[in-house]
Amino acid sequence: MKTLRSFSKYLVGFGLTAAMLIGVTSANSAPAVGYAAVTTVQGDAQYMYPGQDWKALTPGTMLTSGAVIKTGGGAFVYMAVNQKTSAVRVNENSVLALEKMQQLGTAEKDTDTTLDIRSGTVAGDVKKLAKASHFDIRTPNGVAGIRGTSWSITVTVSSGNDQLYQISVSCINGQIVYAYRGTDAASAPVTVVVNEQQQIVIKSGDQQVVTPATLTSLQSQPLIAQISDLSVKVEASPINPEPSPTPTPTPAPPTPAPAPAPPEQNTSPVVP
């Protein structure tokens, strides 16, 4: 799977989703750190950063790039990602890495976000992005380009072999451009456009173009309800997706210099 993840980076680098994702950025300042603000936690959910132990995930937790979230059976997590540019739900028995969250420092408030779904189901509602903003979702074999879209992506990995998997990409509204490659590193990448109310299912090793299928009402209605609940609750959450800056401590006033000692007086008797 490492080979496939390396390929997904190659896809973005060479702009296979550039038509939808990349604009010209007129930066006014250096990129700033973006945050994911956890608004709702149901059941057992944890997070960790590389080299650290897992910790319990609770509402109000602010996560930065590099954090990995995992959920147990029956659990889910709601988050506002990168200055509320998107609302994201991590479903039960899922693993999601927050690979990149940046605010690009432009007058248009462009953002750059990359999520990495390693297993399970993650759904989201991404607001209409500014011209130079990016929102990518990595999977074991490719990258989904998101722009003003409600979506749900499931990665099912074989318990006995992580090279065997199935990926389902569903577009509730808007449009998704999904670029992927099979196990043959020399094969040409495949790009599929998934329109509103469509879904594609890709299995490990698929090299051919997958034709999107229309979502049935039994498939789409639960997704629509889930996204609606997610969006409303994240938007209404009082949790600030960008923590207030730590106030700069006021320097202590300088210690005044001690007053000079008075001159020593001669108390010896005067000899006439």
PLY file of the C-alpha trace (Angstrom):
ply
format ascii 1.0
element vertex 272
property float x
property float y
property float z
element edge 271
property int vertex1
property int vertex2
end_header
0.00 0.00 0.00
3.00 2.32 0.44
3.57 2.15 -3.32
-0.04 3.19 -3.93
0.17 6.06 -1.47
3.35 7.27 -3.18
1.44 7.19 -6.44
-1.33 9.34 -4.98
1.26 12.00 -4.21
2.50 11.68 -7.79
-1.02 12.30 -9.04
-1.35 15.60 -7.27
2.19 16.66 -8.19
1.53 16.21 -11.88
-1.84 17.89 -11.79
-4.24 15.14 -12.82
-6.91 16.96 -10.87
-5.53 20.39 -11.70
-8.44 21.44 -13.84
-10.62 21.58 -10.75
-8.17 22.09 -7.96
-5.39 24.48 -8.90
-5.55 28.21 -9.45
-2.99 30.97 -9.44
-2.28 32.06 -5.89
-1.46 35.67 -5.21
-0.14 35.26 -1.71
-0.26 38.24 0.59
1.51 36.47 3.43
3.05 33.14 4.33
0.69 30.14 4.78
-0.73 29.77 8.27
-1.56 26.60 10.20
-5.10 25.30 9.70
-7.05 23.44 12.37
-9.73 20.77 12.60
-12.10 21.58 15.45
-13.82 18.50 16.88
-17.46 19.42 17.55
-19.13 16.06 18.30
-17.83 12.70 19.53
-20.08 9.67 19.93
-18.58 6.46 21.35
-14.93 5.44 21.39
-12.75 7.78 19.32
-9.04 8.46 19.67
-6.29 10.49 18.02
-2.52 10.51 17.90
0.43 12.24 16.29
3.40 10.27 14.86
5.62 8.99 17.64
3.01 9.62 20.35
0.44 7.52 22.18
-3.25 7.41 21.37
-5.42 9.83 23.35
-9.18 10.08 23.86
-10.84 12.46 21.40
-13.28 14.93 22.97
-15.37 17.86 21.70
-13.29 21.02 21.60
-10.06 19.24 20.66
-8.07 21.24 18.08
-6.11 19.06 15.67
-3.35 20.14 13.29
-1.74 18.47 10.27
-0.30 15.03 11.05
-3.05 13.93 13.42
-4.59 10.49 12.89
-8.15 9.73 14.09
-9.62 6.28 14.66
-13.11 5.28 15.74
-14.50 2.12 17.30
-17.71 0.22 16.64
-20.79 2.44 16.79
-18.69 5.61 17.12
-18.51 8.72 14.96
-16.83 12.14 14.99
-17.92 15.51 13.56
-15.30 18.13 12.72
-15.03 21.60 11.20
-11.94 21.40 8.99
-9.60 24.24 8.05
-11.54 27.33 9.14
-14.95 25.73 8.52
-14.28 25.27 4.81
-15.77 21.81 5.29
-17.71 19.68 7.73
-16.39 16.12 8.02
-17.84 13.00 9.61
-15.62 10.02 10.50
-17.86 6.96 10.74
-17.41 3.91 12.94
-14.37 1.61 12.55
-12.52 4.16 10.45
-9.01 5.62 10.31
-8.45 9.13 8.90
-5.21 11.11 8.73
-5.24 14.91 8.53
-2.37 15.17 6.09
-2.44 18.90 5.34
-4.43 21.92 6.55
-3.16 25.35 5.59
-4.57 28.83 5.21
-2.69 30.28 2.26
-2.67 33.89 3.43
-4.41 35.37 0.39
-7.01 38.13 0.31
-9.51 35.50 -0.93
-8.83 33.35 2.16
-7.70 30.37 0.06
-7.07 27.09 1.86
-5.18 23.88 1.11
-6.54 20.66 2.65
-5.60 17.00 2.18
-7.26 14.14 4.06
-6.08 10.53 3.87
-8.71 7.81 4.36
-6.86 4.67 5.38
-9.88 2.54 6.18
-13.59 2.88 6.86
-16.03 5.59 5.78
-15.63 9.34 5.84
-18.26 11.78 4.58
-18.21 15.53 4.20
-19.72 18.73 2.95
-17.19 21.09 1.35
-18.23 24.68 0.79
-17.62 26.37 -2.55
-13.89 27.05 -2.51
-12.03 30.17 -3.56
-10.17 30.01 -6.87
-6.77 28.91 -5.60
-8.01 26.59 -2.86
-7.44 22.82 -2.90
-9.36 20.05 -1.14
-8.00 16.55 -1.84
-8.91 13.17 -0.39
-6.36 10.39 -0.69
-7.22 6.69 -0.74
-4.95 3.64 -1.11
-4.92 3.96 -4.91
-5.69 7.55 -5.85
-6.90 11.06 -5.14
-10.37 12.62 -5.18
-10.57 16.30 -6.06
-13.38 18.02 -4.16
-14.79 21.47 -4.86
-18.11 22.59 -3.40
-19.30 19.02 -3.01
-21.07 16.69 -0.57
-19.44 13.27 -0.65
-18.92 9.93 1.03
-15.90 7.66 0.49
-15.46 4.14 1.87
-12.17 2.22 1.93
-12.62 -1.48 2.74
-9.29 -3.22 3.33
-8.91 -7.00 3.52
-8.10 -8.10 7.06
-5.52 -10.57 5.80
-3.84 -8.49 3.08
-3.74 -4.68 3.01
-2.96 -4.83 -0.71
-6.53 -6.05 -1.31
-9.16 -3.36 -0.97
-12.31 -1.87 -2.42
-13.00 1.86 -2.71
-16.44 3.40 -3.07
-16.71 7.09 -4.05
-20.20 8.64 -3.81
-21.12 12.17 -4.88
-24.28 13.48 -3.19
-24.15 16.84 -4.94
-21.59 18.77 -6.94
-18.84 16.85 -8.73
-15.78 14.74 -7.87
-12.76 14.06 -10.08
-11.15 10.79 -9.04
-7.71 9.84 -10.41
-6.38 6.36 -9.68
-4.00 3.64 -10.76
-4.00 -0.13 -10.37
-1.18 -2.23 -8.99
0.90 -1.86 -12.15
3.10 1.17 -11.49
3.88 1.48 -15.20
0.24 1.73 -16.22
-1.29 5.04 -17.22
-3.46 6.65 -14.54
-7.21 6.69 -14.98
-9.42 9.72 -14.31
-13.16 9.44 -13.72
-15.67 12.26 -13.21
-18.35 11.39 -10.66
-21.36 13.68 -10.96
-24.21 14.39 -8.57
-26.03 11.29 -7.32
-23.42 8.97 -8.83
-21.03 6.41 -7.40
-17.99 4.43 -8.53
-16.62 1.25 -6.97
-12.97 0.35 -7.63
-11.21 -2.82 -6.54
-7.47 -3.24 -6.08
-5.83 -3.96 -9.40
-8.52 -2.32 -11.56
-6.80 -0.73 -14.56
-9.77 0.11 -16.75
-12.02 3.16 -16.61
-14.86 2.53 -14.16
-18.25 3.81 -15.32
-20.18 5.71 -12.62
-23.54 4.25 -11.61
-26.57 6.22 -10.39
-27.19 6.01 -6.66
-30.46 4.35 -5.75
-32.80 6.06 -3.32
-31.88 3.45 -0.71
-28.24 4.49 -1.12
-28.67 8.24 -1.41
-31.32 9.01 1.23
-29.22 7.91 4.24
-26.23 9.85 2.86
-28.30 13.00 2.35
-29.69 12.77 5.90
-26.23 12.16 7.33
-24.66 15.12 5.50
-27.55 17.41 6.46
-27.20 16.55 10.15
-23.42 16.97 9.95
-23.56 20.38 8.27
-26.19 21.81 10.61
-24.48 20.68 13.80
-20.98 21.75 12.77
-22.18 25.16 11.59
-24.16 25.69 14.79
-21.35 24.55 17.07
-20.01 27.28 19.38
-16.55 25.74 19.15
-14.21 28.12 17.34
-12.40 26.27 14.53
-9.42 28.54 14.98
-8.13 28.83 18.54
-7.47 32.29 19.88
-3.80 33.23 19.85
-2.02 32.89 23.14
-1.70 36.38 24.62
1.82 37.71 24.74
2.84 38.08 28.38
3.45 41.67 29.48
7.11 42.06 30.37
7.76 42.84 34.01
8.94 46.40 34.68
12.70 46.68 35.16
13.91 46.45 38.74
15.03 49.90 39.85
18.69 50.26 40.65
19.41 50.49 44.38
19.96 54.02 45.69
23.61 54.84 46.35
24.68 54.51 49.96
25.29 57.83 51.79
28.95 58.74 52.29
30.46 57.23 55.41
30.83 59.78 58.22
33.98 59.97 60.37
32.90 59.44 63.94
36.47 59.60 65.39
36.99 62.34 67.94
38.66 65.46 66.58
42.16 65.97 68.08
42.81 69.64 68.78
0 1
1 2
2 3
3 4
4 5
5 6
6 7
7 8
8 9
9 10
10 11
11 12
12 13
13 14
14 15
15 16
16 17
17 18
18 19
19 20
20 21
21 22
22 23
23 24
24 25
25 26
26 27
27 28
28 29
29 30
30 31
31 32
32 33
33 34
34 35
35 36
36 37
37 38
38 39
39 40
40 41
41 42
42 43
43 44
44 45
45 46
46 47
47 48
48 49
49 50
50 51
51 52
52 53
53 54
54 55
55 56
56 57
57 58
58 59
59 60
60 61
61 62
62 63
63 64
64 65
65 66
66 67
67 68
68 69
69 70
70 71
71 72
72 73
73 74
74 75
75 76
76 77
77 78
78 79
79 80
80 81
81 82
82 83
83 84
84 85
85 86
86 87
87 88
88 89
89 90
90 91
91 92
92 93
93 94
94 95
95 96
96 97
97 98
98 99
99 100
100 101
101 102
102 103
103 104
104 105
105 106
106 107
107 108
108 109
109 110
110 111
111 112
112 113
113 114
114 115
115 116
116 117
117 118
118 119
119 120
120 121
121 122
122 123
123 124
124 125
125 126
126 127
127 128
128 129
129 130
130 131
131 132
132 133
133 134
134 135
135 136
136 137
137 138
138 139
139 140
140 141
141 142
142 143
143 144
144 145
145 146
146 147
147 148
148 149
149 150
150 151
151 152
152 153
153 154
154 155
155 156
156 157
157 158
158 159
159 160
160 161
161 162
162 163
163 164
164 165
165 166
166 167
167 168
168 169
169 170
170 171
171 172
172 173
173 174
174 175
175 176
176 177
177 178
178 179
179 180
180 181
181 182
182 183
183 184
184 185
185 186
186 187
187 188
188 189
189 190
190 191
191 192
192 193
193 194
194 195
195 196
196 197
197 198
198 199
199 200
200 201
201 202
202 203
203 204
204 205
205 206
206 207
207 208
208 209
209 210
210 211
211 212
212 213
213 214
214 215
215 216
216 217
217 218
218 219
219 220
220 221
221 222
222 223
223 224
224 225
225 226
226 227
227 228
228 229
229 230
230 231
231 232
232 233
233 234
234 235
235 236
236 237
237 238
238 239
239 240
240 241
241 242
242 243
243 244
244 245
245 246
246 247
247 248
248 249
249 250
250 251
251 252
252 253
253 254
254 255
255 256
256 257
257 258
258 259
259 260
260 261
261 262
262 263
263 264
264 265
265 266
266 267
267 268
268 269
269 270
270 271
